[in-house]
Amino acid sequence: MAWFTVSGSRTGESAVQDVAAGLRDRGLHEGRPVSAGEPGVVLVAGDPARAEDVVHAAASGGRVLVALGAGARADPWRLLECGAEDVVPLSSEDDADHLLARLERWAAVDAIVESDAVRSVALGSAHRWKAVLREVVEMARFTTSSMLLTGETGTGKEVVARLVHDLDPRPRRRELVLLDCTTIVPSLSGSEFFGHEKGAFTGASGARSGAFGMADHGTLFLDEVGELPAELQAALLRVVQEGTYKPVGGSQWQHTSFRLLAATNRDLRAESDAGRFRRDLYFRLAAVTVRLPPLRERREDVVPLFHHFLSQARPGQQPLALDPAVVDLLQRRPYPGNVRDLSQLAVRVGTRHVGDGPVSPGDISPDDRPGLSDGAGAPTQEAVAGGRDPDTWDERLEQAIRLSLRAGIGIKQLKSLVPEIATDIAMAETDGPAAAARMLGISRRALDYRTAGGAAEPDQAARPDAASNS
């Protein structure tokens, strides 16, 4: 059931009066929402001064569409900031049908969001998360657009990609093909994407379909698309634009049609502006861009998610209560690996807990308890140079890596993050690039290359043995 209300005086606003009557005739009740999450319409007549307050109050419980009468001089951008989903003008009674069509779409989207098919995989009820799910569901069910999923590691990009594929409206939809762009070997990249014919290269004992062929009439999901080499960015763009490709060693063009999903934790717009990612491919991928919120922006989901993951870690056993100290820890603890970090914490707790009693502070492993990292700074340059406490910094480094792995930060991310962090520290703690290069144990040229955005030392990359060991 949807609702509508009129803000302001109806006198002289014939369009508002006509639309209000039309909405009433179509079964909408006049007044405020009667249940949480119920969508509705705010008709703004005359002076819109109260409209912002009305929209703000109504939007806290559900989606609100604002319709402006001819005499309403409201700022639509301000109304959107107050929580409105959209702001449209009114001109005649026929607009009631347009408003109703929008409400019906929202109702259909909300029904899917609240369905078991979605709730069982996209867990959470935080307002930010629900807003993201509505956007994802609407794009997935009612369009076939490409979609770019952005967000920090562990925020659920693969889960959302699978959901988009499952909700795809295309008839005879085929499979979802996942390709992790960080694992693509340059020498075999053509085969990964295009497939190959028998005898195309040494070891090609038979024909093999690539990602473009396997995803035909299905979905191609490129994880960490920001890591895609420049030559493959160009090849991907051609296939997306033309819908044809040629397998390695083949002579016949093949047709393919797929929905393209991509995910990244990089700022691809900034990467394209810097020339490190093709601008034309970026705009192809970003037809719809959805940012998945980190767990710190949906704190109300932390405890319910922990309960879910804990139950998964203890299949067939009774759900456990949580000691208040544990609840407090869960709500205050940082989650650098986001939902993946929280799920791994639940697994560790599940392995330590015994019996059916509440989860208590002792079930939290020492590495996860509060205060662990307090005061555990890195060793000073003087201490390392002077040889004091040789084991201390090794232990701290090992501990930092252990905590990163437990937080869901994998070796591929560590491999890229550690040099970046070390470079930033050296630049901050020395009086210039030359000194920073000496601290890092690399050449000045290599440091300049790193700070300019390069990923490997040019001196080393130019040596033949570097290529053979890559």
Secondary structure in CASP SS format (residue, H / E / C, confidence):
PFRMAT SS
TARGET T0000
AUTHOR 0000-0000-0000
METHOD secondary structure of the structure
MODEL  1
M C 1.00
A C 1.00
W E 1.00
F E 1.00
T E 1.00
V E 1.00
S E 1.00
G C 1.00
S C 1.00
R C 1.00
T C 1.00
G C 1.00
E C 1.00
S H 1.00
A H 1.00
V H 1.00
Q H 1.00
D H 1.00
V H 1.00
A H 1.00
A H 1.00
G H 1.00
L H 1.00
R H 1.00
D H 1.00
R C 1.00
G C 1.00
L C 1.00
H E 1.00
E E 1.00
G C 1.00
R C 1.00
P C 1.00
V C 1.00
S C 1.00
A C 1.00
G C 1.00
E C 1.00
P C 1.00
G E 1.00
V E 1.00
V E 1.00
L E 1.00
V E 1.00
A C 1.00
G C 1.00
D C 1.00
P C 1.00
A C 1.00
R C 1.00
A H 1.00
E H 1.00
D H 1.00
V H 1.00
V H 1.00
H H 1.00
A H 1.00
A H 1.00
A H 1.00
S C 1.00
G C 1.00
G C 1.00
R C 1.00
V E 1.00
L E 1.00
V E 1.00
A E 1.00
L E 1.00
G C 1.00
A C 1.00
G C 1.00
A C 1.00
R C 1.00
A C 1.00
D C 1.00
P H 1.00
W H 1.00
R H 1.00
L H 1.00
L H 1.00
E H 1.00
C C 1.00
G C 1.00
A C 1.00
E C 1.00
D E 1.00
V E 1.00
V E 1.00
P E 1.00
L C 1.00
S C 1.00
S C 1.00
E C 1.00
D C 1.00
D H 1.00
A H 1.00
D H 1.00
H H 1.00
L H 1.00
L H 1.00
A H 1.00
R H 1.00
L H 1.00
E H 1.00
R H 1.00
W H 1.00
A H 1.00
A H 1.00
V H 1.00
D H 1.00
A H 1.00
I H 1.00
V H 1.00
E C 1.00
S C 1.00
D H 1.00
A H 1.00
V H 1.00
R H 1.00
S C 1.00
V C 1.00
A C 1.00
L C 1.00
G C 1.00
S C 1.00
A C 1.00
H H 1.00
R H 1.00
W H 1.00
K H 1.00
A H 1.00
V H 1.00
L H 1.00
R H 1.00
E H 1.00
V H 1.00
V H 1.00
E H 1.00
M H 1.00
A H 1.00
R H 1.00
F H 1.00
T C 1.00
T C 1.00
S C 1.00
S C 1.00
M E 1.00
L E 1.00
L E 1.00
T E 1.00
G C 1.00
E C 1.00
T C 1.00
G C 1.00
T C 1.00
G C 1.00
K H 1.00
E H 1.00
V H 1.00
V H 1.00
A H 1.00
R H 1.00
L H 1.00
V H 1.00
H H 1.00
D H 1.00
L H 1.00
D C 1.00
P C 1.00
R C 1.00
P C 1.00
R C 1.00
R C 1.00
R C 1.00
E C 1.00
L E 1.00
V E 1.00
L E 1.00
L E 1.00
D E 1.00
C H 1.00
T H 1.00
T H 1.00
I C 1.00
V C 1.00
P H 1.00
S H 1.00
L H 1.00
S H 1.00
G H 1.00
S H 1.00
E H 1.00
F H 1.00
F H 1.00
G C 1.00
H E 1.00
E C 1.00
K C 1.00
G C 1.00
A C 1.00
F C 1.00
T C 1.00
G C 1.00
A C 1.00
S C 1.00
G C 1.00
A C 1.00
R E 1.00
S C 1.00
G C 1.00
A H 1.00
F H 1.00
G H 1.00
M H 1.00
A C 1.00
D C 1.00
H C 1.00
G C 1.00
T E 1.00
L E 1.00
F E 1.00
L E 1.00
D E 1.00
E C 1.00
V H 1.00
G H 1.00
E H 1.00
L C 1.00
P C 1.00
A H 1.00
E H 1.00
L H 1.00
Q H 1.00
A H 1.00
A H 1.00
L H 1.00
L H 1.00
R H 1.00
V H 1.00
V H 1.00
Q H 1.00
E H 1.00
G C 1.00
T E 1.00
Y E 1.00
K C 1.00
P C 1.00
V E 1.00
G C 1.00
G C 1.00
S C 1.00
Q C 1.00
W C 1.00
Q E 1.00
H E 1.00
T C 1.00
S C 1.00
F C 1.00
R E 1.00
L E 1.00
L E 1.00
A E 1.00
A E 1.00
T E 1.00
N C 1.00
R C 1.00
D C 1.00
L H 1.00
R H 1.00
A H 1.00
E H 1.00
S H 1.00
D H 1.00
A C 1.00
G C 1.00
R C 1.00
F C 1.00
R C 1.00
R H 1.00
D H 1.00
L H 1.00
Y H 1.00
F H 1.00
R H 1.00
L H 1.00
A C 1.00
A C 1.00
V C 1.00
T E 1.00
V E 1.00
R E 1.00
L C 1.00
P C 1.00
P C 1.00
L H 1.00
R H 1.00
E H 1.00
R C 1.00
R H 1.00
E H 1.00
D H 1.00
V H 1.00
V H 1.00
P H 1.00
L H 1.00
F H 1.00
H H 1.00
H H 1.00
F H 1.00
L H 1.00
S H 1.00
Q H 1.00
A H 1.00
R C 1.00
P C 1.00
G C 1.00
Q C 1.00
Q C 1.00
P C 1.00
L C 1.00
A C 1.00
L E 1.00
D C 1.00
P H 1.00
A H 1.00
V H 1.00
V H 1.00
D H 1.00
L H 1.00
L H 1.00
Q H 1.00
R H 1.00
R C 1.00
P C 1.00
Y C 1.00
P C 1.00
G C 1.00
N H 1.00
V H 1.00
R H 1.00
D H 1.00
L H 1.00
S H 1.00
Q H 1.00
L H 1.00
A H 1.00
V H 1.00
R H 1.00
V H 1.00
G H 1.00
T H 1.00
R H 1.00
H C 1.00
V C 1.00
G C 1.00
D C 1.00
G C 1.00
P C 1.00
V E 1.00
S C 1.00
P H 1.00
G H 1.00
D H 1.00
I C 1.00
S C 1.00
P H 1.00
D H 1.00
D H 1.00
R C 1.00
P C 1.00
G C 1.00
L C 1.00
S C 1.00
D C 1.00
G C 1.00
A C 1.00
G C 1.00
A C 1.00
P C 1.00
T C 1.00
Q H 1.00
E H 1.00
A H 1.00
V H 1.00
A H 1.00
G H 1.00
G C 1.00
R C 1.00
D C 1.00
P H 1.00
D H 1.00
T H 1.00
W H 1.00
D H 1.00
E H 1.00
R H 1.00
L H 1.00
E H 1.00
Q H 1.00
A H 1.00
I H 1.00
R H 1.00
L H 1.00
S H 1.00
L H 1.00
R H 1.00
A C 1.00
G C 1.00
I C 1.00
G C 1.00
I H 1.00
K H 1.00
Q H 1.00
L H 1.00
K H 1.00
S H 1.00
L H 1.00
V H 1.00
P H 1.00
E H 1.00
I H 1.00
A H 1.00
T H 1.00
D H 1.00
I H 1.00
A H 1.00
M H 1.00
A H 1.00
E H 1.00
T C 1.00
D C 1.00
G C 1.00
P H 1.00
A H 1.00
A H 1.00
A H 1.00
A H 1.00
R H 1.00
M H 1.00
L H 1.00
G C 1.00
I C 1.00
S C 1.00
R H 1.00
R H 1.00
A H 1.00
L H 1.00
D H 1.00
Y H 1.00
R H 1.00
T H 1.00
A C 1.00
G C 1.00
G C 1.00
A C 1.00
A C 1.00
E C 1.00
P H 1.00
D H 1.00
Q H 1.00
A H 1.00
A C 1.00
R C 1.00
P H 1.00
D H 1.00
A H 1.00
A H 1.00
S H 1.00
N H 1.00
S C 1.00
END
